[in-house]
Amino acid sequence: MTTSRDDLFRRYLGLLGWVGDPGLHELVSSHLIKVPFENVSKLLRPADAAATAVPPLEEFLRGIGDQDLGGTCFALATHFAALLQFLDYDVELLAADAGGVPRAHAVCRVRFDDQLHLVDVGYGAPFYHPIVLDELPLQLPHGDVAYTLDRHASHREAVEVVTLRKGVRAHNYVAKPPAVAPDVFAPAIERSHAPDAHFMRRLRITRFFASRVLEIDNNRLVTTHHNITTVTPIRDVDELEAIVHEALQLPRMPVREAVEALQARGVDVFAAATS
């Protein structure tokens, strides 16, 4: 029997820990905490899956509920925007140029309480709350990393997010109207599945908690707590699996299978070079 979209969205809310609409701030923070940013689902994508589209909503929710999965920006932003639309929020899915590449990132813009907000649950960044665009510029410190948000000269409603790592510009994106349909991201999604694409050549899992963030970056556990970042090396797959299942509290995530998928591509996540 096919599950209706209304039932799927109610399940979505349940996975976030809610019944009904708890409010925009609560939805954003719970989504960031409950749904990890990870590329395990990308590495283990079935061979017959569409290479130009995000996983269907039912599959996305099954990944969260059964395997502690989440996704990367396209799946996270697209499905969260659809959830907000289901809850009658005034939400737009926006494309962002990332690192100079057009439509390489996806975010949401939400009008709430007569103000526009940037909502980004798919950047692996600690954006726990909707960001009021009228309050820009803004800087968010996060241990060794800081995020600056400001208007961008390319468009009067464009927003630039810059990632600074130890004070050095490491990455940026510029999001701007108009609103787009999910299929606009088809070329970028296809590029993200190419054999040499960034997330097909490394392991990345970010788990947000209320007071700390834990990230797996190949063979490193990066922990940021009270704005202090520490890095712990990971020696082998047994240790990695234990950290993901216990420290990140993702006991059903198939991280061992992801490591094997990378090995099949000639990538050893435990090699000395992890930059």
N, C-alpha and C positions, 0 to 999 in steps of 0.2 A: 504494500500500500504506500502510495506517495504521500510524504509529509507536506502539509500546506506551508506556505511561506510564513503565515502568521504563527503557526506552531514552531517553525524553525526560529523565528525571532524571539518567541517566548523561551525557547530552549537557550538561545544565546544569552538572554538576560539572566536565566538561571545559572549558567556557567560563570557569569560575572558576579553571582551572589545576590541577585535582585529579583523581585517580583514587581512588575509595573515599572514606572519611571522614577528613579531616585533623585534625579536632577543631573544636569550636565556635568558639573564638577565631579560628582560621585561616579558617573559613568566613565569619564576619562581616566580618573585615578584607578578605578577598579580594573579597567581594561588593560592599562599599563602593567598592573601588578599580576593579574590573572592570566594574561595571554603573553607568553614570552616572545621576544624578538629572536628568531633563530633561522638558520638555513638548513637544519636537519631535514625538514619537510621538502626542501628543494633538492637536496642530495638524494633523497629516497623517492622522489617523484616517479610514479609508474611510467614505464616506457610509452604507454599508449595515451598518456595524459596530454591535453592540449598544451602546446608549447607557447601559445600566445595569449593565454587567459589565466586569470587567477583560479584557484580551485573553487568549484561550486560551493555555495554556502553550507549545504549539508555535509560535504566532505571536510570543509574547514572546521565546522563545529565538532565533527567526529574526531578530528585530529586533536582539538583542544581537550575534549572530554575523555577520550580513550588513550591518548598517547602523550599528553602534556605538551603538545605542539602549539605553534602559533603561526609564524611566518615572517616575511619581510614586508617592505612598505606597501607594495601593491595590494596584496591580500588583506593586510591589516587595515589600511585606509579605506579600501573599497567596501569591505564588509561592515566596518564601523560606520561609515557614512550611510550605508543602507539601513543599519539598525537605528541610527538617529532619525532618518526619514520615516521609518516605521513608527517612531515615537513622536512624530509630527514636529521635529525640529526643522528650522530653516537652515539647511546644510547644503554646502556645495563641495563637490570633489574637485580639487585643483591640481593641475600638473605643475611640477617644479623642474627647472633646469638645475641639474646637480653637477658640480664640477665642470660647468660649461656644456654639458650634454643635455639637449632638449628632452623634456618629459621623461626624466630619469628617476623621478621621485614623485610620490603622491601624498597629499595632505588634505585635510578638511578645513573649510572655513564655515563657521557657525555664527548666525546672528541670534543673540540671546540677550534678553534684558536691554534691548535697543543698542547693543554694541556688537561689533564684529570680533570674533575670536579665531585665532589659529589653533587648530587641534591636530597634533602630530603624534599618533600612537605607533608609528612605523619607522622611526629613525634610530631606534636603540638609544635614545637620549632621555634624560629624566624630566620630561615635560609632563609632570603629574597633573597639571591643571590646564584648562583652556587659557590661552594667552590673549589678553585684551589688546587689540591692535592699536587702540588710541593711547596706550601706555608705553609704546615703544619710544626710544630705544630701551633695551633691557639686556642685562648680562646675568647668566645663570652659572655660578661656579659649581664645579663637580670634580673635586680632587685635582688630578693632573690635567683635567680638561675644563674648558669654559665654553659656554655657548653665548654668542651675541646675536641679538635679534634687532633689526632696524628696517625702516623703509628703504626701498631700493629705487635708484633713479630711472630704471627701465620702464616703470609704470607707476602711476600715482597710488595704486593699491597693491603694488608688489612688496613682498616681504623677503628680506634676505636673512638666512640663518647661517652663521659662520661658526665652525668648530675650531677652537684654538687648543692645541696640545702643548702644554708647558709654554704657553705664550706665543706659539708659532701657528700660523694659519694652516690647518690640515685639510679642511673640506668646507664646502659651502653649498647651499642651494638657494634658489630664488623662486618663490611661488607667487603666481599672479593669476587674476581672472583672464578669460572667462571660465566658468564651470565647464567640466568635461565629462563625457561618458566613460565608463571603465574601458571600453574597447580602444580608446585613444592610446592606452598604454601597451597595446599589443606588440609593437616593435621593440619597446624596452624590455618587456617580459621575455620575448624571444631571445634578445641579446643576453639577458641574465641567465639563460639556460645553456648558453654556448659553452663548449668544453673549456675555454680559457677565461670564462667570466669569473669575476672576483669571488662570488659566493659558490662557485663550483670547484674552487681550488683551496678552500680553507674551511675551518670549522668555527662557527660563531654562534654563541648562545648568550643572550642577556636576560637576566631575571631581576626584576625590580621588586623590592620590598618597601615597606613604608619608610624605613630609615636607612636602607643600604641598597647597593646595587652590586650584583655579582655577575661577572662576564667571563665566559670561556672564549679565549682567542687562541686557537690551535692548542699549544701545550702550556698555556698560561691561564691561571685563575686571577683575574683582576677584580679586586674588591675595593669599593669606595664607600666609606662610612664616616659620618661626621666631617665630610669634605676632605678626607685623607685617603689617598689611593695606595694600596699595597699590591704587589705582584708575587704570586707563588707559582713556581714551576710545577708542571704535572709530568710525571715520569713515564707513565704507560697507560694503556687503555683501561686496565682495571682501576687505577687511581682516578682516571678521568670519569669513568662510569660511576664510581662511588661519590665523587664530588657533585656530579650532575644530579644524581638521585637523592643525595642526602643534603649537601650544602645548598644547592639550588632548589631543593625540594620538588624535583621533577622526576618522580620514581618510575614513570612509565615511558619516559622519552627514550627512543631507540638510538642512543648515542653510539653504542658499539657498532651498530649497522652503518651509521653515518661514517665512522672512521674506516670501515671496510670499503664503503663506496668510494671514499677518497683514495684509499690504497689502490683500488682498481683503476683509478685515473692517474696513478703514479705519484700521488701526493702523500707524504709521510708527515702527519701533523706533529710528530714527536721529534722531528729533525731539529737540529740546533738553531737554524735560522727561522725566526718566527715573526719577522717584521711585516 
